[in-house]
Amino acid sequence: MASLLQGFEEVQLVKPAGKTVLTVTDGAIRFNKATAEVLGYPAYAKVLINEKTKQIAVTPATAKADNAVKFSKPEGKQTLSVSLKEATLVDAVKAFFTLPEAPEDEVAYASVNGAAYPESKTVIFDATTATSGTMKRRGRKKATPEA
C-alpha cells in the first residue's frame, strides 16, 4: 500500500497564522489578529522592549503579572486587531519609530511585520524594518509611496 501513495503528502489541516503586524500611531499600538493567534489569544500580555536592538516583543502573561496589559478576547471572539492605549506603553514603543507628518484629517502610523515563535508564544517586531505612512482617520489605511 505504501508504494501506491509514494510521493503524496498529507493535506495540512492546521492553517498557518497570517503575518503578524504591529502598527504604531500617536495614541495607540495595535497588534493584528494573527499576533493574538500566535500568542494563543491571551487575556493578558506583556510588551517588552530592547533599547539596543530596537525590538519589541509581546508574550502572554497572567492578570497578576507585573506590567501585564489586557490583551485579547478568547479565540473566536477576537475578530479584530488588539489596540493598546496605555500611555506609558505607547510612548515606550513609539520611541523606536519616526512617525511622518500627517495632514489634519489623517493619522500618521508606522507598521512592522513580526517574527512569530508559536512554540514560545512570542512575537518579536524589529522597529528598524518598519514602514510608515498616513491613513484617513477612519477606515482602512493606505500606504503612501515615499515622496
N, C-alpha and C positions, 0 to 999 in steps of 0.2 A: 504494500500500500504506500509506503514511504516514497518509492520512486515515482509513483503517479503524481505526487504533489511536490516533487523536487522543483526548486526554484520559486515556489509560491511563498508569499509572506502573509501572515495573518493581518487582517484589516485592524488597525489600531482604533479601538473604540474610545479611548481617552483622548479627548481633543486637547492639544497643547494650548496653554494660556496664550492670549494675544500679546502684543507688545506692551510692556509696562512703560507708562509715561508719567512724568511729574511735570506739572505746569505751575509756574510761579507768577502771581500778579502782585500788585501793590498791597492788596489786603488779604490774600489767601494763598495757600499752597494746595494743589489739587492732585490727588493720585487717581489714575483712571481705574476702571473696574478690574482690568487684568491684574493690576497690582494687588487689589484686595483678594483676588482669586489665588494668586501665588502664595499670599500670606495665610490663606485658609480662612478668609473673612473674619479676622479677629475683631472682637468688640472694642478692644483697646490695643494701641500700638505705641511704640517708642520711635521717635525720629532722632537719628544720631548724625552728627556731622564730623567730618575730618577736615580741619582747617588746612593742613599741609597739602592734601591731595585734592581739595575742593570737591569732596564726595559727600553725598547724603545717603544714609541707609535708613530703611524702615523695616521693623521687625515686630511681631506680635508681643504683647505684654499683658499683664493682669491688671485689673482695675486698681489694685492696691500698690502696684509698682510705682516707684518714684518717676516723675516726669511722663507717665503714661497719658496719652490723649485718647478721647473717644474716637473710634475709627470706623468700623464697618458694621452694617447690619448683617444678619445671618445670610448664608448662601441662599440665593433665590429671592431674597428681599432686597439685596443691594443691586439696584438696577442702574444706578448712575455712578459717576466718579465720587470719590470721597474728598470733601473740602474741609480743610482745617484753617480756622481763622484766629487761633490763639496768637495774639500779637507778638509775644516774645519768640515763639516758634517761627512765625512768618518772617520776622526780622532776621533771625539767625540764618535761615535758609536763603532768604533774599540777598543776603550779603555776598553770596557766591555768584550772583547773576547781575548783569547790567541790563536793566530794562530800557527799551528805547523811549524816546519822547512820543507821546500819543496825542492825536487831535482830541478836542474836547469831548466828542461823542464816542470815543474809543478807549479801550483799555490796553495798556502795554503788557506783554507777557513774555516769559521765556519758557521753553519747553525742552525736556531732555528725556531720551529713552533710557530705561534702566536695564541692568543686568539682573536677571531673575535667578535665584538659587532656591528652587522649591523645596529641596531636601533640607535646607537650613531655614526655610520660611523667612527668607530675607530678600530684599531687592535693594540694589545699590545703584545710585544715579551719579554720573560723573558730570559735574557742572561745566567742565571745560568743553564738553561736546554739545552744549545747549544751542538751540536756535531761538531767535526771538522775533517778535513782530507785534502787530496790534490787531485787536479784534473789536467788533462792534460791541457795545455794552450788553446787548442781549443776543442770543442765538449762537450759531457756530462760529468758530474762529477761522480766519483765512490768513495764512501766512503771506506776508508781503515780501516780494523779492527785494533784496538789498539794493539800495539806490547807489 
